[in-house]
């Protein structure tokens, strides 16, 4: 049971850090940090949209991992 506890704690901390970083990379009303990765070439709007879509997917995946690891940790420590 201790091994599961440590694995879930690692998932919990890694997903919380990654979720924080990826949320901060999202663009607000302006270009945001995400335009740095795909907005400099010809047809930059299409590149920025692809980066935004991938950034959304990664953020959602890290949020799901965060929620699942939180629920597992709640049941382990109960």
N, C-alpha and C positions, 0 to 999 in steps of 0.2 A: 504493500500500500504506500510505502514511502517513496518508491520509485515513481508511481503515478502522480503523487503529490508534487515531486520535483519537476517532472515533465510538464505538468499543467502550469506550474509557476513560471517555467521558462516560456511556454506559449503565451501566458498571460502578459509577461513583461515585454516580450518581443512584439506581440500584437499591439500593445498599448503604445509603445514607442513608434512603431511603424505607422499606426493610425494617426498619431499626432503629426508626424512628418508629412504624410500624404494629404492630410486635411490642410495643412499649411501650404502645400504646393498648389492647391486649387486656386483658380483665378476668381477674383471677386468681380467687381464691376469693370475693372480695367483688364489689362492683359494678364497680370499675375505672373507667378514664377513658371507656370506651365508653358507660357509662350516662349520661354527661353529654349525649350527643348524641341520645338517644332515650327516656330514662327518665322525663322530667318530666311527660308528658301523661297523660290518661286512657287506660288500656290500655297503660301503660308497658312491661309485660313483652313485648308483641308488638313494640313499637317497638325495644326493646333487642335482641330476637332478630333483627330485620331489620338493625340496625346491626352486630351480631356477624357475621351471614352475609356482609354486604358487606365488612366488615373482613377476614374470612377470605379472601375472593376476592381482594381487593387485595393482601394479604400474600402469597398464593400466587403471584399474577402477578409481583410484584416479586422473589420468590425465584427463579422460573423465569427471568426476565430476568437476574438476578444470575448464575445458574449458566451460562446460555448465553453471556453475555458473558465470564465467566471462562474457559470452555472455548475460545472463539474467541481470547482474548488469549493463552492457553497456546500455541495453534498458531501465532499470529502471531510471538510472541517466541522460539519454539523454534529 
